[in-house]
Amino acid sequence: MNPVPGLGNPDFFLTGAFQRAISVQVQGGTIRTLMNDSKSDDLLKRDPDIIGLGGEFKKELIDTKLRPAFLAEVKKSLKI
């Protein structure tokens, strides 16, 4: 349906519900990807690599969420 991914690349975007149901959580030094959509299990069976953060998306997450949260915790611990 979407010509952007190119031939041979899966495109799981139809209504956007699957993408909206994906969230990222940082717990105990690990990054967890959470999926809260009824189609998640079936789509992961079809393409186990469907969820992944790379390139600019990974950089954006680190720059806008993880780094600021990490620095805030460091400053709080150091009482800066």
C-alpha positions as CSV (number, residue, x, y, z in Angstrom):
1,M,0.0,0.0,0.0
2,N,2.9,2.4,0.8
3,P,5.4,2.7,-2.1
4,V,8.1,4.3,0.2
5,P,9.5,1.1,1.7
6,G,10.4,-0.4,-1.6
7,L,10.0,-3.8,-3.1
8,G,10.7,-6.7,-0.7
9,N,10.5,-4.5,2.4
10,P,7.4,-5.1,4.6
11,D,5.1,-2.2,5.2
12,F,2.9,-2.8,8.3
13,F,1.3,0.7,8.2
14,L,-2.4,0.6,7.3
15,T,-4.2,2.5,10.0
16,G,-1.3,3.4,12.3
17,A,-2.8,1.5,15.2
18,F,0.1,-0.9,15.5
19,Q,2.7,1.9,15.5
20,R,0.7,3.9,18.0
21,A,0.7,0.9,20.3
22,I,4.5,0.7,20.5
23,S,6.2,2.3,23.4
24,V,9.7,2.2,24.8
25,Q,10.5,1.9,28.5
26,V,13.8,2.1,30.3
27,Q,14.1,-0.2,33.3
28,G,17.2,-1.0,35.3
29,G,19.6,0.0,32.5
30,T,17.8,-1.8,29.7
31,I,15.5,-0.5,27.0
32,R,12.3,-2.5,26.6
33,T,10.0,-2.3,23.6
34,L,6.4,-2.8,24.6
35,M,3.6,-3.5,22.1
36,N,0.0,-3.2,23.2
37,D,-1.9,-4.1,20.0
38,S,-4.0,-7.2,19.2
39,K,-2.0,-7.8,16.0
40,S,1.5,-7.7,17.6
41,D,2.0,-11.4,18.1
42,D,0.9,-12.2,14.6
43,L,3.0,-9.5,13.0
44,L,6.1,-10.5,15.1
45,K,5.7,-14.1,13.9
46,R,5.5,-12.9,10.3
47,D,8.6,-10.6,10.7
48,P,10.6,-10.9,13.9
49,D,12.7,-7.9,13.0
50,I,9.7,-5.6,12.7
51,I,10.6,-3.8,16.0
52,G,13.9,-2.2,16.1
53,L,15.4,1.2,16.7
54,G,18.1,2.3,14.4
55,G,19.7,5.2,12.6
56,E,18.1,8.6,13.1
57,F,15.3,7.1,15.2
58,K,17.7,5.6,17.7
59,K,19.7,8.9,17.8
60,E,16.5,10.9,18.4
61,L,15.5,8.6,21.3
62,I,18.9,8.9,22.9
63,D,19.2,12.7,22.3
64,T,15.6,13.7,23.3
65,K,14.7,11.1,26.0
66,L,17.5,9.0,27.4
67,R,20.4,11.4,27.6
68,P,18.3,14.2,29.4
69,A,16.8,11.6,31.8
70,F,20.3,10.2,32.5
71,L,21.8,13.6,33.1
72,A,19.0,14.6,35.4
73,E,19.6,11.5,37.5
74,V,23.3,12.1,37.6
75,K,22.8,15.8,38.7
76,K,20.3,14.7,41.3
77,S,22.7,12.1,42.7
78,L,25.5,14.6,42.7
79,K,23.3,17.3,44.1
80,I,24.2,19.7,41.4
